[in-house]
Amino acid sequence: MLSDPASLGIAAASLLLVVGLVAGLGRAIRAAGLAGAGAAGRRLAVIEAVAIDPKRRLVLLRCDGREALVLTGPAGDLLLEAPR
């Protein structure tokens, strides 16, 4: 089937061509903004998180376009600033 070097070279070149076309199509879809439709539909995001000490963190969250500042720690979580 692939006994001679010429047919082996054609098979390898064909494989590289197909892999290149798939990679190019993936990049084109991402560049067009069509990929990540699930990411666009996400409602919750962690904007920033800062460690205050080894056990406590300040976390800025965004949900439905509103932001909230939350202090997390071993004693529980505390909402410091709520959306208005």
C-alpha positions, 0 to 999 in steps of 0.5 A: 500500500505505502511500500514506495517512498513516493506514495509515503511522501504523498500521504505525509503531505496530504496529512499535513495539508489536512491538519493545516486546513483544520488549524486554519479553519479554527483560527478563522472561526475564532477571529470571526468571533464565532467561537466561544458562544458559551463564554459570551453567555456566561453571567458570572465572572471573577474580575480580580482577586487579591490575597489580604493574608494567607486565609483571607481574600478580596474578590471582585465579582461581576454578575449580569453587568453588576459588580460586587466586592466579597471578602472570603475567609475561614470565618465565612464570606462577607459582602462588602459592597453590593450593586446599586 
